[in-house]
Amino acid sequence: MYSKVLSLRFPRKIVNEPVVVNLVKKFDLTFNILKATIYPRKEGLMVLELRGHTKNYQRGVRYLKEMGVKVESIGQDIKRNDARCIQCGACTAVCPTGALYIKRPEMEVIFDSEKCSACELCVPTCFSHAMEVKFDRMLAG
């Protein structure tokens, strides 16, 4: 079973279509919605964990792209501003997926965007405001 956390950006023209339901019906995939901001006649954003057999997953993602949905790994929306990071490691204590961890023996804080689930627990914990969330960049306007 393959699983990945994705952000889906829906163009205005298909926001009322049952796109995600079709992932279940047509491609035998399951999903867990982690975050969603979708309004009628406006662009939408959904963060979800998509699961299924690898071939079905690939076919489902291809379907989403053909429908005009912008599909990105969740790491595209969670960023660490390296210039602001003071390497204190406070974020590593709250990260449930291990996306933020301390590399030893260097004692360097590493951010692995592939492991990130976009829980945002690191954002208020970061004293230097180095963790940035960009979910709403497409929804403005």
N, C-alpha and C positions, 0 to 999 in steps of 0.2 A: 504494500500500500504506500503510495506516494502522497506527501503532504507539503504544502507551501503556503505562506501568508502573502497575500497579494493586495495591492490597491487597484481598484477598478475605477476609472474615470469615464462616466457616461456622458456622451454628447446630448445636448438638448433634444434632438430629434428622436432618440430612442429611450428616453428616461421613463416613459410609461409602458414600455414593452416588458414582457416576462422573461427577460434575458437570463437571469440567474436560475429561475425555475427550469428553464430549458437545459441547464447544465445537469440537473438531476434526471430529467426525463430522457434526454437524447444521449447523454454521455455517461450515465450511471455514476455521477460524482456526488459527493456530499460536501456540505460547507457549513461553516460556523461564522456568522457575521460578528465581527469585532467592533466595527464602527460604521455608521452610515449617515450621510447627509445628502438627501435627495428631495428636491422640490419639483412640483409640476412645472413644465416649460422652462426649466433651468438645468444647467449641467449638474451632475451628481457625482458623489464619491462614495465608494464602499470599500471597507477593508475587511477581507475575509480570509479564513483558512480554507483552502480547497483541497479535498482528499479524494483519492481514487487510484485505480491502476494507472501506471505511467502512460500507457498508450491513450487511455481515455482522458487523462489529464491534458496531454498534449493536444488532442483533438478538441477538447473543451476550450482551451486557451486560444487555439486557432479560430474557433467559432466566435469567441468574444472579440477578437481583433477584426474579423470579417464584418462584425456588426458595428464596428467603429468605436469599440471600447478600448481605451488606452490601458494596457495591462502592465504593471510594474511590480517588481519585488518590493516588499514593504520598506526595505532599506533605502529606497529612493526618496522616501518622505521623512525619514528620521536621519538627522545629520548631527555630527559632532563638529563644532567649531574648534579645530585644533589650536588655533591662536588663543582662544579663551581658556582652554582646558589647563588646569594647574596640576593635573595628575594626582589628585588627592585620594581617588578611589572610592569616594562616598557612593557613587552611582553603582558600583559593583555589588554593594550590599543589598540593593533593592531590586536588581535585575533578575526576574524569575527565569529567564531563558538562558542566561549565561552569555548574552550578546555583548555585555560589558564585563570585562574580566581583567585581572592583573597578570601581565606577562612576567614570569620570574626567570632568572634572578634580576632582570633589568628594573623591575617594579614599575613598568610602564602600563598605563590603562589602555586597553585595546577595545575597539568597537567593531564587532562582527555583524554587519547589517543583515546577513543571511539568517542569523538566529533571532533577530529582533521581531517581537510580536506586536509592536506599537502600543504597548500598555501605558506608556508615558510616565511610569513611576520615576524614571531617571530625571525628568524635567524639573520637578520641584525640589528634588534632592540635590541637584547640582548647584553648588554655591557660586560658581563663576558663570552660570548660565551658558555653558558650552553645548548642552544638548538642545537641539532645535527641531521643532515639529512643523512640517510644511503641508499638512493635510488640506488646508483651505485655499491654497494658492490658486487653484483653478476655479473655485467657487465664487471668488470675488467678482462682482459686477453683474 
